[in-house]
Amino acid sequence: MAQSLPAAGQIDELRLVIAPVVGIGRRLFPVGGAPAGLPLARSETTPGGLAVHVYESTGLPTYGTYGAGA
């Protein structure tokens, strides 16, 4: 269900709590899933070493270019 919410435009805010782990984790979003504009709004680190990142939805993502002639 969590992976279907972005495709349906039902995400206002995404909070990720990231623990330092060695190894391979699961993908949060499927390969080829619907793009979403989720810029980082704020982040913090807990005393226990967790990283808490909060992303806020802006609708569809915007893309830019860089380099010579951009």
MDTraj code that builds the backbone (N, CA, C; nanometers):
import mdtraj as md
import numpy as np

residues = "MET ALA GLN SER LEU PRO ALA ALA GLY GLN ILE ASP GLU LEU ARG LEU VAL ILE ALA PRO VAL VAL GLY ILE GLY ARG ARG LEU PHE PRO VAL GLY GLY ALA PRO ALA GLY LEU PRO LEU ALA ARG SER GLU THR THR PRO GLY GLY LEU ALA VAL HIS VAL TYR GLU SER THR GLY LEU PRO THR TYR GLY THR TYR GLY ALA GLY ALA".split()
xyz = np.array([
    [0.0817, -0.1190, 0.0000],
    [0.0000, 0.0000, 0.0000],
    [0.0859, 0.1252, 0.0000],
    [0.1936, 0.1269, 0.0769],
    [0.2770, 0.2468, 0.0862],
    [0.3346, 0.2863, -0.0489],
    [0.3643, 0.1906, -0.1328],
    [0.4202, 0.2228, -0.2637],
    [0.3155, 0.2751, -0.3597],
    [0.1881, 0.2510, -0.3345],
    [0.0834, 0.2994, -0.4246],
    [0.0418, 0.4429, -0.3936],
    [0.0707, 0.4927, -0.2755],
    [0.0275, 0.6269, -0.2371],
    [0.0911, 0.7376, -0.3222],
    [0.2222, 0.7359, -0.3487],
    [0.2784, 0.8422, -0.4328],
    [0.2163, 0.8440, -0.5728],
    [0.1930, 0.7281, -0.6314],
    [0.1353, 0.7209, -0.7653],
    [-0.0049, 0.7800, -0.7680],
    [-0.0756, 0.7732, -0.6560],
    [-0.2115, 0.8277, -0.6476],
    [-0.2127, 0.9734, -0.6024],
    [-0.0939, 1.0328, -0.5811],
    [-0.0860, 1.1712, -0.5366],
    [-0.1336, 1.1920, -0.3946],
    [-0.1192, 1.0915, -0.3093],
    [-0.1713, 1.0966, -0.1731],
    [-0.0647, 1.1240, -0.0672],
    [0.0494, 1.1764, -0.1072],
    [0.1569, 1.2052, -0.0120],
    [0.1676, 1.3558, 0.0078],
    [0.1508, 1.4019, 0.1322],
    [0.1731, 1.5418, 0.1669],
    [0.3115, 1.5600, 0.2280],
    [0.3503, 1.4617, 0.3071],
    [0.4773, 1.4682, 0.3768],
    [0.5292, 1.3262, 0.3935],
    [0.6586, 1.3100, 0.3770],
    [0.7215, 1.1794, 0.3924],
    [0.8288, 1.1920, 0.4992],
    [0.8183, 1.1093, 0.6021],
    [0.9174, 1.1087, 0.7098],
    [0.9943, 0.9771, 0.7046],
    [1.1238, 0.9883, 0.6887],
    [1.2097, 0.8702, 0.6868],
    [1.2974, 0.8701, 0.8104],
    [1.3001, 0.7591, 0.8791],
    [1.3909, 0.7404, 0.9913],
    [1.4940, 0.6393, 0.9440],
    [1.6177, 0.6837, 0.9357],
    [1.7233, 0.6036, 0.8753],
    [1.8205, 0.5576, 0.9837],
    [1.8383, 0.4267, 0.9922],
    [1.9314, 0.3683, 1.0878],
    [2.0565, 0.3240, 1.0129],
    [2.1735, 0.3482, 1.0711],
    [2.2962, 0.3036, 1.0054],
    [2.3039, 0.1506, 1.0056],
    [2.2961, 0.0917, 0.8877],
    [2.2974, -0.0534, 0.8733],
    [2.3976, -0.0901, 0.7650],
    [2.4711, -0.1943, 0.7882],
    [2.5629, -0.2452, 0.6880],
    [2.4922, -0.3564, 0.6127],
    [2.4900, -0.3463, 0.4820],
    [2.4243, -0.4491, 0.4024],
    [2.3306, -0.3880, 0.3001],
    [2.2402, -0.4681, 0.2525],
    [2.1482, -0.4265, 0.1477],
    [2.0080, -0.4154, 0.2065],
    [1.9413, -0.3042, 0.1782],
    [1.8053, -0.2847, 0.2271],
    [1.7042, -0.3018, 0.1156],
    [1.5785, -0.2822, 0.1492],
    [1.4704, -0.2909, 0.0511],
    [1.4503, -0.1552, -0.0137],
    [1.4052, -0.1558, -0.1387],
    [1.3725, -0.0320, -0.2080],
    [1.2474, 0.0288, -0.1463],
    [1.2480, 0.1591, -0.1307],
    [1.1302, 0.2274, -0.0790],
    [1.0283, 0.2494, -0.1901],
    [1.0770, 0.2844, -0.3087],
    [0.9901, 0.3073, -0.4232],
    [1.0268, 0.2099, -0.5335],
    [0.9301, 0.1629, -0.6102],
    [0.9592, 0.0660, -0.7155],
    [1.0355, 0.1289, -0.8320],
    [1.1139, 0.0488, -0.8993],
    [1.1823, 0.0947, -1.0204],
    [1.0757, 0.1329, -1.1225],
    [1.0885, 0.2506, -1.1825],
    [0.9917, 0.2948, -1.2810],
    [0.8639, 0.3496, -1.2203],
    [0.8635, 0.3718, -1.0902],
    [0.7447, 0.4257, -1.0241],
    [0.7188, 0.5704, -1.0640],
    [0.6044, 0.6212, -1.0261],
    [0.5664, 0.7586, -1.0593],
    [0.6605, 0.8570, -0.9903],
    [0.7114, 0.9564, -1.0634],
    [0.7986, 1.0555, -1.0008],
    [0.7189, 1.1476, -0.9085],
    [0.7837, 1.1964, -0.8062],
    [0.7196, 1.2881, -0.7123],
    [0.8208, 1.3933, -0.6693],
    [0.7750, 1.5173, -0.6582],
    [0.8608, 1.6237, -0.6072],
    [0.8579, 1.6209, -0.4559],
    [0.9666, 1.5783, -0.3943],
    [0.9739, 1.5680, -0.2485],
    [1.1042, 1.6296, -0.1991],
    [1.1152, 1.7624, -0.1983],
    [1.2377, 1.8232, -0.1473],
    [1.2487, 1.8076, 0.0045],
    [1.3715, 1.8016, 0.0505],
    [1.3979, 1.7878, 0.1940],
    [1.3551, 1.9156, 0.2651],
    [1.2652, 1.9030, 0.3627],
    [1.2158, 2.0180, 0.4387],
    [1.2985, 2.0392, 0.5656],
    [1.3348, 1.9303, 0.6321],
    [1.4168, 1.9406, 0.7529],
    [1.4761, 1.8032, 0.7851],
    [1.5781, 1.8063, 0.8660],
    [1.6401, 1.6808, 0.9083],
    [1.7028, 1.7003, 1.0456],
    [1.7186, 1.5902, 1.1151],
    [1.7831, 1.5921, 1.2464],
    [1.8440, 1.4556, 1.2729],
    [1.9327, 1.4515, 1.3684],
    [1.9934, 1.3262, 1.4111],
    [1.9596, 1.3045, 1.5571],
    [1.9172, 1.1846, 1.5906],
    [1.8827, 1.1535, 1.7293],
    [2.0091, 1.1181, 1.8072],
    [2.0038, 1.1244, 1.9396],
    [2.1205, 1.0841, 2.0198],
    [2.1628, 0.9389, 1.9943],
    [2.0685, 0.8552, 1.9534],
    [2.0994, 0.7152, 1.9260],
    [2.1591, 0.6914, 1.7877],
    [2.1755, 0.7979, 1.7081],
    [2.2387, 0.7838, 1.5771],
    [2.1436, 0.7685, 1.4605],
    [2.0133, 0.7823, 1.4825],
    [1.9176, 0.7747, 1.3724],
    [1.9108, 0.9096, 1.3015],
    [1.8934, 0.9064, 1.1723],
    [1.8718, 1.0281, 1.0944],
    [1.7239, 1.0363, 1.0613],
    [1.6624, 1.1494, 1.0939],
    [1.5209, 1.1708, 1.0662],
    [1.5122, 1.2775, 0.9576],
    [1.4611, 1.2392, 0.8411],
    [1.4478, 1.3311, 0.7283],
    [1.2999, 1.3508, 0.6981],
    [1.2600, 1.4753, 0.6778],
    [1.1209, 1.5074, 0.6464],
    [1.1183, 1.5729, 0.5090],
    [1.0418, 1.5139, 0.4182],
    [1.0271, 1.5646, 0.2820],
    [0.8828, 1.6099, 0.2635],
    [0.8629, 1.7245, 0.1981],
    [0.7280, 1.7752, 0.1744],
    [0.6968, 1.7707, 0.0259],
    [0.5773, 1.7281, -0.0069],
    [0.5366, 1.7128, -0.1459],
    [0.5184, 1.8483, -0.2137],
    [0.5663, 1.8566, -0.3370],
    [0.5456, 1.9761, -0.4190],
    [0.4763, 1.9381, -0.5495],
    [0.4161, 1.8191, -0.5536],
    [0.3527, 1.7728, -0.6769],
    [0.4549, 1.7038, -0.7651],
    [0.4469, 1.7291, -0.8925],
    [0.5430, 1.6687, -0.9848],
    [0.6797, 1.7342, -0.9675],
    [0.7866, 1.6579, -0.9876],
    [0.9203, 1.7151, -0.9725],
    [0.9525, 1.8111, -1.0863],
    [1.0437, 1.9025, -1.0589],
    [1.0957, 1.9901, -1.1633],
    [1.2387, 1.9483, -1.1902],
    [1.2770, 1.9603, -1.3149],
    [1.4102, 1.9196, -1.3550],
    [1.4817, 2.0392, -1.4132],
    [1.6097, 2.0450, -1.3922],
    [1.6913, 2.1534, -1.4458],
    [1.8088, 2.0998, -1.5224],
    [1.8837, 2.1891, -1.5793],
    [2.0057, 2.1526, -1.6510],
    [2.1193, 2.2355, -1.5952],
    [2.2364, 2.1920, -1.6193],
    [2.3530, 2.2672, -1.5778],
    [2.4620, 2.2470, -1.6802],
    [2.5621, 2.3299, -1.6735],
    [2.6741, 2.3187, -1.7652],
    [2.6750, 2.4308, -1.8665],
    [2.7682, 2.4230, -1.9588],
    [2.7840, 2.5250, -2.0629],
    [2.6588, 2.5338, -2.1481],
    [2.6101, 2.6547, -2.1661],
    [2.4944, 2.6760, -2.2516],
    [2.3620, 2.6472, -2.1844],
    [2.3636, 2.6187, -2.0565],
    [2.2372, 2.5877, -1.9872],
    [2.1656, 2.7121, -1.9437],
])
top = md.Topology()
chain = top.add_chain()
for i, resn in enumerate(residues, 1):
    res = top.add_residue(resn, chain, resSeq=i)
    for name in ("N", "CA", "C"):
        top.add_atom(name, md.element.get_by_symbol(name[0]), res)
traj = md.Trajectory(xyz[None], top)
